[in-house]
Amino acid sequence: MELGLVQKQTTQLVMTTQLRQAIAILQYSTIELMEYIKEEALENPLIELHTPSWEVGIHSKNAFGRERTDPLDYVAERGKSLNDELHEQVRCLNLSHHQANVIHYLIDNIDETGYLRTRDQEVISQFQLTDHEFKDALHVLQSLEPGIGGRNLAECLCLQIHSTTPIHNLARKLVTENLKALAQRKFRELSKEYEVKLEDIQLASDVIATLDPRPGSKWYTEKPHYVSPDIIIQEINGNYTVKLLDDDLPSMKISDAYQSFNKGEVAHYIKGKYKQVNWLIKSIEQRKQTLRSIMEVFIRRQVHFLKTGLSELKPFTLKEVAIEAGVHESTVSRAIKNKYVQTPQGLFALKDLFTSRLGGETERGTSSSSVKILIKEFVEQEDKKKPLSDQKIVEALHIQRGIKVSRRTIAKYREELSIPGSSRRKRFS
C-alpha cells in the first residue's frame, strides 16, 4: 500500500445559490412569496415594488371579487384571562382578609388547563392553616365558575357533575373509583361491581364523555390562522379555468435610478444586483408556469370531482401529474407544498387532491379520499349495538363497491378520520 495522487473526472450537480432560490420560491405560498419579495427589495436597491394599497377605499375588490377590508380588523382583542376572572369573583365574596389571601394564592397556582398545581402541605405551612381551614378555602375556589381547581383528573371531572340524579351519582362514583376501567370500557365488569344495569353504565359513560378534562383551555385561545387560497378554479360557460392569486403580489420592476453608475466598484456591485433581480423575476415567472401546468392537468383529469365533490375524486399520483405536465415528480411535490386551491366544491389543501391509487375491480381503481368517505358512511349507518370491525368494512368495500383494500389501511384511514375502533363505538342501549 502506498500514497499517491490520482486524477479522476466525475460529473456532479452543483446546487448554486440561484437554484436554491428558485426551489424555495416554487415551494412558497402566495403570502410567503410576498414576504420574500419584500425582504429582497430591502437588500437589493434595483428592485422597485408597487404594492396594492389598502387606502383605495372599502369598495376596491380583491382577486375573489370581494371587497377589501382593513387588515387591522383581523387583530384579535386580548380577552380577560381565567385568573383575572377568578380573582374578580373572589373580590365579590364576603370573606375574611386571611381567607381571601389564601384563595388568591391558590388561583395564582392554577395552570392554563384549569388544574391546581401546588401541594396542599405547602399552602398549609405558608399560611399556617389547619386542615379544616385549607379545605374551606379549597371548597370556595372549586365553587367558583367555571368549576375548576381540581388537583387530578378524577377531581376535575367530579367538579363538573352538578346534577344529583341516579345516573349522575353513578357517573361521579365511576370517575372517583374506576376511571381506568371506564376508559377501557369494561362495562360488564362495572355493571356487576355496582349492581346496576349495563344500560346505566352506558348512560353514565355518556355523561362523563361530555365533561372537559382541560376546563381552563377554552380561556387560552391561540391567534386564529386564516387560510388564503393560492389558486382559484372557476367554471365559466361550462369550462373550468385556472387563476393564480398573484393579484396581491407587489408588482416588481428594475429601477432606472442606477443606470449612471457604470464605473469602478459601484458598477460591479450594480451588475451583481441586476443579475439577482433578473433571476428573481425569472424564478417567479417559472413558478407561475409550473403551477398553471399542474392545475391544467388536474382539471382535465378531475372534471367529475369539480362537478360533484370528493366522492368522485379519481386517484391521481404525483408521478402521473409530472408525466403529463412535463416536469419532474419532485418539482410537482415542491409546487403543491403549503398551497391551497379554491374549487367549486370548496377550499382544499392542494396536496390532498393528489391521492394514491387503491386496488379495485375497475382499471382506474379508487382514490384514498373516496375510500375515507365510504368508511365514514358505513360507520354512520352501522348498527351501534354491533358496530363494524375493520375486517367487516374491508369485506363491505369489496362486496358493495368492488374495492380491494387491506385491514391495516382501513385502520389507518379510520384513525385519520378520528373514528374510534368498533369496541369503543359499541352501544349497550
Secondary structure, DSSP 8 states (H G I E B T S, - for coil): ----------------HHHHHHHHHHH--HHHHHHHHHHHHHH-TTEEEE---GGG-TT-B-TTS-B---GGGG-------HHHHHHHHHHTS---HHHHHHHHHHHHTB-TTSBB-S-HHHHHHHHT--HHHHHHHHHHHHTSTT---BSSHHHHHHTT----SHHHHHHHHHHHH-HHHHHTT-HHHHHHHHT--HHHHHHHHHHHHTS-SSTTGGGS---------SEEEEEETTEEEEEE--TTS-EEEE-STTTT--SHHHHHHHHHHHHHHHHHHHHHHHHHHHHHHHHHHHHHH-HHHHHH-GGG-----HHHHHHHHTS-HHHHHHHTTT-EEEETTEEEEGGGGS--EEEESSTT-EEHHHHHHHHHHHHHHS-TTS---HHHHHHHHHHHH-EE--HHHHHHHHHHTT---HHHH----
